[in-house]
Amino acid sequence: MFTSDRNAYRLAFLDAWQKLQTRQPLEPVEQQIIEIIGEHPEYQAILADRERALSIDYLPERGDVNPFLHMSLHLALRDQVRLDQPKGMRAHHQRLVKATGDPHAAEHRLLECLAEMLWQLQQPGARAFDEAAYMRCIKRVAQGKGVKRRAS
C-alpha cells in the first residue's frame, strides 16, 4: 500500500470505503482504514465521490487539510504503536490515552509530531528521518506539552 503515487495511495482508501458500502470482505489493512474513516465522518463525503477524490489538490498554503494524508498518518502511527517502533512509542501512546481518556484524541496529538517530522524531511537540505528528535517530540506531547516547531 505504501507508494509515492498519489492516486494509488488514495485508491487504497477509496477501495476500502467502496468495499464497505457494498458489503464486500475487507483485507486486514482495509479494516484498519475503515476504522480510521469511521472516526472521521467529515471525510466520508469526499470518499463517496471517487473522481473528485482522485483529482483534488490539497494545498496547505491555502489552509487545506489533506484527508488522505491525515488518515495515512493515523495508519502509520497505529503501526508504530502496535510494533512499539520506535521503542517506547507504545508507552507514550498509552500514557496520553490515559491522560485524555480518548484514544483518537491522543492519536491526533501524537500525529502532530509525525507531521512535523515529515514536513522537516521535505525541506531543502533535509537529512534522514531523525528518530531521536521524533521521540523527543512524542515524549513532550505525551507529557502534555506542545510540539516544538523549528524554523525551516
N, C-alpha and C positions, 0 to 999 in steps of 0.2 A: 504494500500500500504506500510505502514511503517513496516519493518521487519528486522531482523538481518540476514535472509537468503539471501546471495549474489545473487543467481540465481533468487529467487522470485522477488527481487528488480529489477534486470536487466530486467527480463521479462516484468515488467510494461512498461519500455521504449521500449523494442523490440516489444511488442504487440501494443503499441500506434503507433509506426512507421509503422508496418505492416498494421494496420487498415487504416492509411493514404494512404499508397501505393495502397491498394485495395479498396479505397473509401468507407470504412465502417463507420457507425456513431461512433462518439467518445463520451466517457463519459466526464464530465467536467474536471476531473483531467487529462485525456488523452489529452484534448485540451490544457491544460497548458503545458504538457510535449512536445507536438508538437510545441508550440510556442518557447520553450526553444531550442529544436532541430533545429528549423529554424534559430535561432540566432547562432548556432554552426555547420555550414556546414562541418567543419573539422571532425565531429563525425559521419556523415551520412554513410560513407563507413563502419564504424565499426558496425553500426546498421543493415546494409544490410547483413552482414554475421553472422547470428544468432548463429551458433555453435561456431564460434571463439569468439564472444562476450560473450558467457556464460563460455568459458573455459580460457580466457586470464587472467593472473595475472598482475596487475599494481603495480610496486614496486617503491615507492618514492625514495628509496636509489639508484635506477638506473636512477632517473630523470623522471620517468613515471608520467604522469598525468592520473588519472582515470576519463574517461569521464562520467561514471555513477555517481561517487561521485560529480564531478563538476556540472553536470546538477541537481543532487539532492539538492545541496546547493542552486542553483538558486530557485528551487521549494520551499525549506524551507524559504529562505529569502523573497520570494514573499508572502508567507503566513504570515510571521511576519509583513510585511509592510501592507498587507490588513487588518490584525487584530489589527494593532498597538500594537503588543506584542513582546518584552517588550514595555511598554509605552514610547512613544517618537520616536519609530523606524520610523514611517511614516514621521514625520517632518524631521528627519535626512536624510532619503532617498530623500525626496523632495528637501531639500537644496543641496544635492550632485547632483541630476539630473539637477537642475538649474545651478549649477556651471560647470558641464561637458557638458551639452547640449545633453547628451546621456544616456537614462535610462539603457541600457545594460552595458555601461562603468561604470556607477555609481554602479550598482549591483556588478560588478567584484571587485570594490574597497571594498565594504562592505563585500563581500564574504571572503576577507582576514581575517576579524575579526571572522567570524563564523568558518572558517577552523582552525584558531589559537586556538579558544576555544575547538574545537573538538580534536585537537592534544593534548592540555593540559589535557583533560579528559582521554586520553589513556596512560598518563604517570604513572609510578609506584607511588603509594601513592596519586593519584589524588582524589580530593574531588568532591562534586556535582558541577554541572554547576553554575558558578559564574555570575549571571545576571548583577550585578553591574560592574564587570570587562568587561563584554561583551559590555555593554552600554558605558563605558568609551572609549573603542576601537572604537565603532561606531561613537561616538561624535568626536574623534580625526580624523578619516577618513573623516567624513562629513565636518570638518573644514580644510581639505586639508593636514592634517599631515599623516604620515605613521603609520603603525601598530607597536606597541611596542611588540617585542617578548621577552619572558622570557626564560631563560636557563632552561633546563629540570632538 
